Structures are given as C-alpha cells and as structure tokens.
Amino acid sequence: MTSPAATPATPARFRPEPTLGRRVLAVFAASAAVAALAAVVAVLAFFIGNAQSPQAFGQISGHFALMAFITWALLSVGNAAGATRAWFLTLITGFTSACLASLIGTTITAASIGYPVSAPLFLFVVGSLVSLNLLFIIAVVVGEMFLAPRVLRGILDYAPQRAPRRIALVRIPATNLDEGLLTHVERRPVDHALADDQWDNYCAALVAEGWETIEVDAAPDLADSVFVEDAVVMFGDLAVIAHPGAESRRPETEAVERAVRSIPGVTVASIIAPGTLDGGDVLKVGSTVYVGASSRTNAEGIRQLRALLAPHGYEVVAVPLTKALHLKSAVTALPDGTVIGDPERIDVPSLFPRFLPVGEPEGVAVVALSDESLLMSSAAPKTAAMLSDLGYRVVTVDISEFEKLEGCVTCLSVRVR
C-alpha cells in the first residue's frame, strides 16, 4: 500500500487513443496554420516591398488568400496521409503543395483580370515561383516542417486537466475475524457487529476526504483479510503483490491482485517464494523505502523488492524488527517525511534521519489523506493534538476492534494513488 510520503516521480498514466474526429481536426488545423502563416508572410513582404503602400493590400491579398486556401486543401491531404511523421516527408509535402498552389492560384488570378491563355501567361505563372510567390513557397515549406507537427501533436495530445483519481482498496471483515493471527498481544474478545460498524465508518472517512473506495472481493473464511495492506504494496502505478509470511494469509492475495489489475494504468509485479513480504512492513518516505526485517518479511523478500524497485529510482533500506509485528506497527511517516513512532518498538531508531517519538501506542500509525490532512486512531488523542499543533488537519476514527488484532489505520486500506 502507498505510504504517507510522495513517490519520487509521477508515473505515466493511461491515455486513450485520439478519436477520428480529433484526428481530422488536428490535420485541418495544422494545415490551416501553415497556410495562414504563408499568406501573412507573403502579404507583409509585398507590402514592405511596395513602400508600405496601403493599396498593396488590395492588390495582392486576394491572390495570396486564394493560394492559402489551395495550400490548405493540398496540405490536408498530405498530412492526413502521414506527412508529419518525418522531416523529409514534410519537406516534400510542403514544397509540392506550395508550388502547385502557386501555379493554380496565379493562373486563376491572371485569368480573372483578363489575361488570355497563352505562352506568355504560362511563362509568367512559372516565373512567379521564383519571384512573386517565392516567399510564400518558402514560408509553406518552413511552416510544414516545424509548425504543422507541433500543432498536430498538440491537438492529439491535449487532455483537459482533471483531478487525479484517489483510489483506496478496502476489504470487508471476515466472519471469523476474531480468529486472526496474534503475535505480540494477548487475545481479547472481538465484537463483530462493532467491528463492522467501525469498518463502515473508516471507509466513510476516506470517502469524505475525497477517496474513491474499491472493495476487494470478500473472503469470509480468511480471518485477517480485512488487513488488505499486507497483500499489496503500491509504488505509483506499480503494484507489488506480496507473499505473506504467514502461510494462512497467502490466499488473500489472489482477489487483491484482480482488484489492482482492474485499475487502468497499473502494472503488477510479485514477490515469489522463498521470499516473504507483508505490506505492513513497507514504509515509503519519498524515494526511500524502509522494509522491516520481521517475522513476516524475510531477507529474500527484501532482496526481491529491492530488485523490483531499483529501476524506478527507489532505495530500499532494511530495518531490523523484533519488537513489533510489522514495521508500520511501530512507525509511519508524515507527509513532510518525518518518521513518527514508538522508540521502544524499534530496534534501531537511528536508521530514520528525522524521527519524532510519540507516547501513545495507537498514535504511531497515520495515513496521509493529503499533504495537509492525516487519518489516525481516536485512541491516541495526545498524539492527534501534537500533530494538529504541527499544522496538520487530523481526522480520527475508532478502530478498537481491529487494534485488538494488532491492526491499525494503515492496515485497513491500500491507497493506490
């Protein structure tokens, strides 16, 4: 599951293919931009060359407007056929279109003012390619090579800014919740009805803070399955499916993997035997990933995770852990990267560059809902007040029935994004 710290880079997101309508618009717009540029350049050059006489506009603007229209039609055909895929194709397309437009446009212009079709007219039209229409042709070629591909790509790639989906995976408590594994606490009776209500309230808190919850398929006979964090760890759009250290928990991962694969843009990797890894042992602080070497996560699991994450720019730091079930049973991190936790449950607190001790056992776990807000247990009011004094908005939930099973607020969800 994602930790309270941000990932080092924004991963690529799923982008649908442009529609036919957008492709047509992109071709027409790119061709029009080039034709308009050439017409403006040619008219301005003629205007300047004629001592900036206002009459020059009337004499020549219609001619270049006609040529621009013909050029637009010819370029549209070429660009639709893929002329912008390579520079030499744009060169050929631009030059050919500009020359044809010049020949056709100059012939029409001359005929409209009474020039008869004759050899002198033919020579004048051909000669215009290196005189009257030369700047127009050059502008079309340059525009087709440099402007058209940018306009085309800009339209095809344009996507309105949308608020990113913030997805949290959750899983309803099993009917045999009270049979969950215990390591460091004595077993106490669990109130199933209260646990269900607390789980509902936990999910409601996520939704109220702008998170979209996705329920993993229920597993009524898997007592610990509500602690969905242990089955998968998210690193941006990379989902690492865990291989739980407790054999009884390994069936939990199948449905979790199906759930993450259903989310567009997510890629999946897995920890495999003999490696073991519980998601609760993984804490991200920026690009540093602390992994608890606990009774549930072994050296091979840490090695595999390190190999999976190295290409993505993460550094994995192994943390000896003998006094708590999971690393995040002892420490979590604030959005600014400060690690908070109980120094009595950490073997080597000095591994964390910035460590803030808390005095309440339930206060070690926080979930970053945003850069400014935190979710934590209502059983740690002093810690909540301390974090509030540090400038965070703290949202508290009662999860007492899950705390009886060594659970905490991080265990009950996986923040995908």
Secondary structure, 3 states (H helix, E strand, C coil): CCCCCCCCCCCCCCCCCCCHHHHHHHHHHHHHHHHHHHHHHHHHHHHHHCCCCCHHHHHHHHHHHHHHHHHHHHHHHHHHCCHHHCHHHHHHHHHHHHHHHHHHHHHHHHHHCCCCCCHHHHHHHHHHHHCCCHHHHHHHHHHHHHHHHHHHHHHHHCCCCCCCCCEEEECCCCCCHHHCCCCCCCCCCCCHHHHHHHHHHHHHHHHHCCCEEEECCCCCCCCCCCCHHHHEEEECCEEEECECCCHHHHHHHHHHHHHHHCCCCCEEEECCCCCCECHHHEEEECCEEEEEECCCCCHHHHHHHHHHHHHHCCEEEEEECCCCCCHHHCEEECCCCCEEECHHHCCCHHHCCCEEECCCHHHHCEEECCCCEEEEECCCHHHHHHHHHCCCEEEEECCHHHHCCCCCCCCCCEECC
